[in-house]
């Protein structure tokens, strides 16, 4: 990861930890009894929930003394209400961010695998063997009104018969949230360095080191960002290094117990080490109003402004987006949300007079299910993206499905399927020299089988198939347009006992 990215992440970590320690100290020194405005609300982490609202009575104000995304009892029969904005920074899933206690947890894994297309080029068929050591460290600090999370995951892909393709990978996540009586605040910074596009990531992402907090029964760990605001990478363009970073901030204020307004801003960027791929940065500003129709149903209206810029390129784009949404959320069990509406995109070229505009549509859908022995997640997106380094802006349609099942007492299996279709937006640029026809269709399917070996160790086996077909060559020096790849292997995970704080 470039040095400037490390510096930015280090500064964000220092600021986040400083604010967290200050807020925790303030909480420890404040021993006054609750005021009438907070009567019936339990402190964060308490096992005693506030009393549910009854028919004909007003529900307690959402957001009091609870982390962003934490549920507030406000429905009949103990039904909970999730008050996160539908168009906000966080993905709307049953697994709410955070845990009920502070802890520090580490995990390690190592596995041996085989790759039939390590160089990620169309038309290539080879065979490479790799060892993948990896590890992670997660910190969760819980205060009365403040929650701070920091996590690091990293490792390397070490090819035994082709050392030139070996590469490290790493991910840093920092998030902080604060909740007052009628408002809450969330900030997060994330950075990654990967040896290829993030979609699928060669079976690495789910093979050993990510999302262990949830699997060990400690909660869902770092909050999962809305995929719309993550720098999108869904086109395989060869073996290269890609650095990406996202900074996001959200403020939510409750006008009434059921109606809130939110303001969110984010900045993201991508940088590619391979020549010929376009780095980019994007900026989002989102204003939204959410209203709870009932304990489980909500509606939303959001207006967004988006800007895209490309390093070394002369095309700039901006977008105005209007979205209406509906959400259905049942506490820790089922979530369903849809957002959609018209988008107006403007493109301009440096040195060329005039601005080209195009009216299109945007849509987002999320489904999440969490049962006693299985869980499932489904995403659908149709929106403007930077173009994964290939296009100067792209119209992207993507879908992903993840399913996890407890097969037996100590056996677990999951399947992940992803698909993306990218069409370049520069085809309607005001400068015909920037037209690049064609589209890219990519998909993958991954499977994982794991078996617990005691309380702290786990054996796993993985397999992944990747396929990509392009309307025109996307790799310099080759005319092939079809990329195929198989990855399979097995390994061991080790999870030391969490350290309580």
Order of alpha helices (4+ residues) and beta strands (2+ residues): alpha-beta-beta-beta-beta-beta-beta-beta-alpha-beta-beta-beta-beta-beta-beta-beta-beta-beta-beta-beta-beta-beta-beta
